[in-house]
Amino acid sequence: MTLDRAIADALCATSTATLTTVLLKKGIRRCWMQGPVPMFNAAERLVGRAFTLRFVPAREDLATPESWSSPRSTRAAIEDMPEGCIAVVDAMGVTDAGIFGDILTARMKKRGVTALVTDGVVRDAAGVEGTELPVWCAGAAAPPSVAGLTFVGWQEPIGCGGVAVFPDDVIVADGDGVVVIPAALVEEVAKAAVEQERLELWIMREVEKGVPLPGLYPPNAETKARYEAETGRS
């Protein structure tokens, strides 16, 4: 689940806003998650491979405190998380049962997990903040996960915040939220994103000079030619 350092660095230097534009040009429209927002220790842009976890609605015979000791539990899943991954949890947008609390997030931090992303909520908010694990989520709630959810597995395709996420996809999270990059597109998206950022920086400078937007953003053929001449790019 490691990510090439050059690709990771390129994505760390690219906003999720830019990435959604690049992915849109490649035909990927559903890439930004609805629900997860930067909630705890999430001041920096982070990048990592997705390690997926999935909940389904609570079923009374399965969603019990005793299930926490099961081999198929969130505890077991955390012990399977590799260093550097971003845990992405499908909680179906449920906001009245916290999927993880301070102890579980502390263990994730200890294992070198980069961040937690979920369309659900966490509990023990002050404690989660204290673990220093970066978390993008939909808020906080006191009840435990079994009050509204049943944990069913990890490292399988999930839906989180309205986006399909497969294990090994690349997650980029920043102040605008969370974007999913399909694993097969990561290298070309990273390269295109760097160039898009360069172009937009140049366009911003033109705006500051007072250049009107028509023909500048998006750039027409004349503007593209001027950009290439001034920056030495083609």
HUPECOR-V282054 format. One record per residue. N is the residue number from 1. RES is the residue in three letters. PHI is phi in radians with two decimals (* if undefined). PSI is psi in radians with two decimals (999 if undefined). BURIAL is + if it has 16 or more other ideal C-beta (glycine too) atoms within 10 Angstrom, else -. Layout:
BEGIN
n=N res=RES phi=PHI psi=PSI burial=BURIAL
n=N res=RES phi=PHI psi=PSI burial=BURIAL
END
This chain:
BEGIN
n=1 res=MET phi=* psi=0.23 burial=-
n=2 res=THR phi=-1.25 psi=2.73 burial=-
n=3 res=LEU phi=-2.12 psi=2.30 burial=+
n=4 res=ASP phi=-0.88 psi=2.31 burial=-
n=5 res=ARG phi=-1.06 psi=-0.72 burial=-
n=6 res=ALA phi=-1.11 psi=-0.71 burial=-
n=7 res=ILE phi=-1.16 psi=-0.76 burial=+
n=8 res=ALA phi=-1.05 psi=-0.74 burial=+
n=9 res=ASP phi=-1.13 psi=-0.70 burial=-
n=10 res=ALA phi=-1.11 psi=-0.74 burial=+
n=11 res=LEU phi=-1.24 psi=-0.59 burial=+
n=12 res=CYS phi=-1.13 psi=-0.42 burial=-
n=13 res=ALA phi=-1.62 psi=0.09 burial=-
n=14 res=THR phi=-2.08 psi=2.28 burial=+
n=15 res=SER phi=-1.24 psi=2.69 burial=+
n=16 res=THR phi=-1.12 psi=-0.50 burial=+
n=17 res=ALA phi=-1.07 psi=-0.80 burial=-
n=18 res=THR phi=-1.11 psi=-0.71 burial=+
n=19 res=LEU phi=-1.10 psi=-0.66 burial=+
n=20 res=THR phi=-1.11 psi=-0.61 burial=+
n=21 res=THR phi=-1.17 psi=-0.80 burial=-
n=22 res=VAL phi=-1.08 psi=-0.78 burial=+
n=23 res=LEU phi=-1.16 psi=-0.63 burial=+
n=24 res=LEU phi=-1.06 psi=-0.72 burial=-
n=25 res=LYS phi=-1.13 psi=-0.38 burial=-
n=26 res=LYS phi=-1.71 psi=0.18 burial=-
n=27 res=GLY phi=1.56 psi=0.08 burial=-
n=28 res=ILE phi=-1.72 psi=1.87 burial=+
n=29 res=ARG phi=-1.67 psi=-0.62 burial=-
n=30 res=ARG phi=-1.72 psi=1.51 burial=-
n=31 res=CYS phi=-2.31 psi=-0.27 burial=+
n=32 res=TRP phi=-1.79 psi=2.18 burial=+
n=33 res=MET phi=-1.35 psi=2.34 burial=+
n=34 res=GLN phi=-1.60 psi=2.11 burial=-
n=35 res=GLY phi=2.20 psi=-1.07 burial=+
n=36 res=PRO phi=-1.17 psi=2.20 burial=+
n=37 res=VAL phi=-2.24 psi=2.75 burial=+
n=38 res=PRO phi=-1.13 psi=2.01 burial=+
n=39 res=MET phi=-2.04 psi=-0.76 burial=+
n=40 res=PHE phi=-2.35 psi=2.26 burial=+
n=41 res=ASN phi=0.90 psi=0.63 burial=+
n=42 res=ALA phi=-2.03 psi=0.76 burial=+
n=43 res=ALA phi=-1.41 psi=-0.36 burial=-
n=44 res=GLU phi=-1.90 psi=2.70 burial=-
n=45 res=ARG phi=-1.30 psi=2.33 burial=+
n=46 res=LEU phi=-2.22 psi=2.62 burial=+
n=47 res=VAL phi=-2.35 psi=2.44 burial=+
n=48 res=GLY phi=-3.02 psi=2.88 burial=+
n=49 res=ARG phi=-1.29 psi=2.54 burial=+
n=50 res=ALA phi=-1.37 psi=2.28 burial=+
n=51 res=PHE phi=-1.99 psi=1.96 burial=+
n=52 res=THR phi=-1.67 psi=2.56 burial=+
n=53 res=LEU phi=-2.37 psi=2.60 burial=+
n=54 res=ARG phi=-2.35 psi=2.31 burial=+
n=55 res=PHE phi=-1.93 psi=2.69 burial=+
n=56 res=VAL phi=-2.18 psi=3.03 burial=-
n=57 res=PRO phi=-0.99 psi=2.62 burial=-
n=58 res=ALA phi=-1.08 psi=2.37 burial=+
n=59 res=ARG phi=-2.16 psi=2.23 burial=-
n=60 res=GLU phi=-0.99 psi=-0.58 burial=-
n=61 res=ASP phi=-1.41 psi=-0.21 burial=-
n=62 res=LEU phi=-1.97 psi=-0.63 burial=-
n=63 res=ALA phi=-1.49 psi=1.37 burial=+
n=64 res=THR phi=-2.29 psi=2.77 burial=-
n=65 res=PRO phi=-0.99 psi=-0.54 burial=-
n=66 res=GLU phi=-1.11 psi=-0.47 burial=-
n=67 res=SER phi=-1.13 psi=-0.35 burial=+
n=68 res=TRP phi=-1.12 psi=-0.33 burial=-
n=69 res=SER phi=-1.66 psi=0.01 burial=-
n=70 res=SER phi=-1.25 psi=2.63 burial=-
n=71 res=PRO phi=-1.05 psi=-0.45 burial=-
n=72 res=ARG phi=-1.78 psi=1.42 burial=-
n=73 res=SER phi=-2.48 psi=2.89 burial=-
n=74 res=THR phi=-1.06 psi=-0.59 burial=+
n=75 res=ARG phi=-1.08 psi=-0.81 burial=+
n=76 res=ALA phi=-1.12 psi=-0.69 burial=-
n=77 res=ALA phi=-1.09 psi=-0.73 burial=+
n=78 res=ILE phi=-1.07 psi=-0.67 burial=+
n=79 res=GLU phi=-1.20 psi=-0.22 burial=-
n=80 res=ASP phi=-1.67 psi=-0.12 burial=-
n=81 res=MET phi=-1.30 psi=2.20 burial=+
n=82 res=PRO phi=-1.42 psi=2.71 burial=-
n=83 res=GLU phi=-1.02 psi=2.39 burial=-
n=84 res=GLY phi=1.57 psi=-0.16 burial=+
n=85 res=CYS phi=-1.32 psi=2.87 burial=+
n=86 res=ILE phi=-1.98 psi=2.07 burial=+
n=87 res=ALA phi=-1.31 psi=2.15 burial=+
n=88 res=VAL phi=-2.04 psi=2.07 burial=+
n=89 res=VAL phi=-2.03 psi=2.12 burial=+
n=90 res=ASP phi=-1.46 psi=1.83 burial=+
n=91 res=ALA phi=-1.93 psi=0.25 burial=+
n=92 res=MET phi=1.02 psi=0.39 burial=+
n=93 res=GLY phi=1.29 psi=0.19 burial=+
n=94 res=VAL phi=-1.19 psi=2.25 burial=+
n=95 res=THR phi=-2.08 psi=0.18 burial=+
n=96 res=ASP phi=-2.03 psi=0.33 burial=-
n=97 res=ALA phi=-2.62 psi=2.11 burial=+
n=98 res=GLY phi=-1.40 psi=2.20 burial=+
n=99 res=ILE phi=-1.25 psi=-0.70 burial=+
n=100 res=PHE phi=-2.32 psi=2.69 burial=+
n=101 res=GLY phi=-2.11 psi=-2.80 burial=+
n=102 res=ASP phi=-1.18 psi=-0.63 burial=+
n=103 res=ILE phi=-1.18 psi=-0.79 burial=-
n=104 res=LEU phi=-1.16 psi=-0.73 burial=+
n=105 res=THR phi=-1.21 psi=-0.55 burial=+
n=106 res=ALA phi=-1.11 psi=-0.70 burial=+
n=107 res=ARG phi=-1.16 psi=-0.67 burial=+
n=108 res=MET phi=-1.08 psi=-0.77 burial=+
n=109 res=LYS phi=-1.07 psi=-0.74 burial=+
n=110 res=LYS phi=-1.10 psi=-0.58 burial=-
n=111 res=ARG phi=-1.43 psi=-0.04 burial=+
n=112 res=GLY phi=1.50 psi=0.33 burial=-
n=113 res=VAL phi=-1.15 psi=2.37 burial=+
n=114 res=THR phi=-1.26 psi=-0.73 burial=+
n=115 res=ALA phi=-2.92 psi=2.89 burial=+
n=116 res=LEU phi=-2.04 psi=2.29 burial=+
n=117 res=VAL phi=-2.21 psi=2.27 burial=+
n=118 res=THR phi=-2.67 psi=2.63 burial=+
n=119 res=ASP phi=-1.54 psi=0.08 burial=+
n=120 res=GLY phi=-1.77 psi=-2.68 burial=+
n=121 res=VAL phi=-2.27 psi=2.91 burial=+
n=122 res=VAL phi=-1.99 psi=2.94 burial=+
n=123 res=ARG phi=-2.11 psi=3.02 burial=+
n=124 res=ASP phi=0.97 psi=0.92 burial=+
n=125 res=ALA phi=-0.95 psi=-0.80 burial=+
n=126 res=ALA phi=-1.10 psi=-0.68 burial=-
n=127 res=GLY phi=-1.18 psi=-0.69 burial=-
n=128 res=VAL phi=-1.07 psi=-0.77 burial=+
n=129 res=GLU phi=-0.99 psi=-0.71 burial=+
n=130 res=GLY phi=-1.22 psi=-0.34 burial=-
n=131 res=THR phi=-1.28 psi=-0.35 burial=+
n=132 res=GLU phi=1.26 psi=0.16 burial=-
n=133 res=LEU phi=-1.32 psi=2.18 burial=+
n=134 res=PRO phi=-1.15 psi=2.33 burial=+
n=135 res=VAL phi=-2.35 psi=2.22 burial=+
n=136 res=TRP phi=-1.91 psi=2.08 burial=+
n=137 res=CYS phi=-2.67 psi=-3.05 burial=+
n=138 res=ALA phi=-1.75 psi=0.11 burial=+
n=139 res=GLY phi=2.42 psi=-2.75 burial=-
n=140 res=ALA phi=-2.33 psi=2.63 burial=+
n=141 res=ALA phi=-2.65 psi=2.53 burial=+
n=142 res=ALA phi=-1.29 psi=-0.70 burial=-
n=143 res=PRO phi=-1.09 psi=2.61 burial=-
n=144 res=PRO phi=-1.29 psi=2.93 burial=+
n=145 res=SER phi=-0.97 psi=-0.69 burial=+
n=146 res=VAL phi=-1.19 psi=-0.16 burial=+
n=147 res=ALA phi=-1.23 psi=-0.35 burial=-
n=148 res=GLY phi=-2.56 psi=-0.05 burial=+
n=149 res=LEU phi=-2.48 psi=2.72 burial=+
n=150 res=THR phi=-2.11 psi=2.18 burial=+
n=151 res=PHE phi=-1.39 psi=2.31 burial=+
n=152 res=VAL phi=-2.17 psi=-0.25 burial=-
n=153 res=GLY phi=2.92 psi=3.06 burial=-
n=154 res=TRP phi=-2.52 psi=2.83 burial=+
n=155 res=GLN phi=0.98 psi=0.90 burial=+
n=156 res=GLU phi=-2.46 psi=2.84 burial=-
n=157 res=PRO phi=-1.03 psi=2.43 burial=-
n=158 res=ILE phi=-2.37 psi=3.01 burial=+
n=159 res=GLY phi=-2.05 psi=2.22 burial=+
n=160 res=CYS phi=-2.34 psi=2.11 burial=+
n=161 res=GLY phi=1.06 psi=0.53 burial=+
n=162 res=GLY phi=1.46 psi=0.17 burial=-
n=163 res=VAL phi=-2.13 psi=2.39 burial=+
n=164 res=ALA phi=-1.29 psi=2.28 burial=-
n=165 res=VAL phi=-2.24 psi=2.20 burial=+
n=166 res=PHE phi=-1.91 psi=2.57 burial=+
n=167 res=PRO phi=-0.91 psi=2.38 burial=+
n=168 res=ASP phi=1.51 psi=-0.14 burial=+
n=169 res=ASP phi=-1.02 psi=2.83 burial=+
n=170 res=VAL phi=-1.85 psi=2.32 burial=+
n=171 res=ILE phi=-1.86 psi=2.32 burial=+
n=172 res=VAL phi=-2.16 psi=2.18 burial=+
n=173 res=ALA phi=-2.23 psi=2.31 burial=+
n=174 res=ASP phi=-2.61 psi=-2.78 burial=+
n=175 res=GLY phi=-1.15 psi=-0.33 burial=-
n=176 res=ASP phi=-1.60 psi=-0.09 burial=+
n=177 res=GLY phi=2.16 psi=-2.59 burial=+
n=178 res=VAL phi=-2.25 psi=2.31 burial=+
n=179 res=VAL phi=-2.09 psi=2.46 burial=+
n=180 res=VAL phi=-1.88 psi=2.22 burial=+
n=181 res=ILE phi=-1.91 psi=2.08 burial=+
n=182 res=PRO phi=-0.95 psi=2.41 burial=+
n=183 res=ALA phi=-0.94 psi=-0.67 burial=-
n=184 res=ALA phi=-1.22 psi=-0.29 burial=-
n=185 res=LEU phi=-1.86 psi=0.00 burial=+
n=186 res=VAL phi=-1.02 psi=-0.85 burial=+
n=187 res=GLU phi=-1.10 psi=-0.83 burial=-
n=188 res=GLU phi=-1.23 psi=-0.56 burial=-
n=189 res=VAL phi=-1.16 psi=-0.73 burial=+
n=190 res=ALA phi=-1.07 psi=-0.78 burial=+
n=191 res=LYS phi=-1.12 psi=-0.78 burial=-
n=192 res=ALA phi=-1.16 psi=-0.60 burial=+
n=193 res=ALA phi=-1.16 psi=-0.70 burial=+
n=194 res=VAL phi=-1.07 psi=-0.78 burial=+
n=195 res=GLU phi=-1.17 psi=-0.67 burial=-
n=196 res=GLN phi=-1.10 psi=-0.71 burial=+
n=197 res=GLU phi=-1.12 psi=-0.72 burial=+
n=198 res=ARG phi=-1.08 psi=-0.78 burial=-
n=199 res=LEU phi=-1.09 psi=-0.79 burial=+
n=200 res=GLU phi=-1.19 psi=-0.55 burial=-
n=201 res=LEU phi=-1.13 psi=-0.73 burial=-
n=202 res=TRP phi=-1.13 psi=-0.75 burial=+
n=203 res=ILE phi=-1.07 psi=-0.71 burial=+
n=204 res=MET phi=-1.06 psi=-0.69 burial=-
n=205 res=ARG phi=-1.12 psi=-0.65 burial=-
n=206 res=GLU phi=-1.15 psi=-0.71 burial=+
n=207 res=VAL phi=-1.05 psi=-0.74 burial=-
n=208 res=GLU phi=-1.14 psi=-0.42 burial=-
n=209 res=LYS phi=-1.38 psi=-0.20 burial=-
n=210 res=GLY phi=1.74 psi=0.22 burial=-
n=211 res=VAL phi=-1.25 psi=2.29 burial=-
n=212 res=PRO phi=-1.12 psi=2.69 burial=-
n=213 res=LEU phi=-1.23 psi=-0.70 burial=-
n=214 res=PRO phi=-0.98 psi=2.19 burial=-
n=215 res=GLY phi=1.51 psi=-0.29 burial=-
n=216 res=LEU phi=-1.66 psi=-0.78 burial=+
n=217 res=TYR phi=-2.46 psi=1.74 burial=+
n=218 res=PRO phi=-1.30 psi=2.68 burial=-
n=219 res=PRO phi=-1.28 psi=2.36 burial=+
n=220 res=ASN phi=-1.48 psi=-3.08 burial=-
n=221 res=ALA phi=-1.05 psi=-0.71 burial=-
n=222 res=GLU phi=-1.12 psi=-0.75 burial=-
n=223 res=THR phi=-1.16 psi=-0.71 burial=+
n=224 res=LYS phi=-1.06 psi=-0.72 burial=-
n=225 res=ALA phi=-1.13 psi=-0.70 burial=-
n=226 res=ARG phi=-1.18 psi=-0.70 burial=-
n=227 res=TYR phi=-1.06 psi=-0.80 burial=+
n=228 res=GLU phi=-1.15 psi=-0.66 burial=-
n=229 res=ALA phi=-1.19 psi=-0.71 burial=-
n=230 res=GLU phi=-1.33 psi=-0.46 burial=-
n=231 res=THR phi=-1.88 psi=-0.14 burial=-
n=232 res=GLY phi=1.29 psi=0.41 burial=-
n=233 res=ARG phi=-1.89 psi=2.72 burial=-
n=234 res=SER phi=-2.58 psi=999 burial=-
END
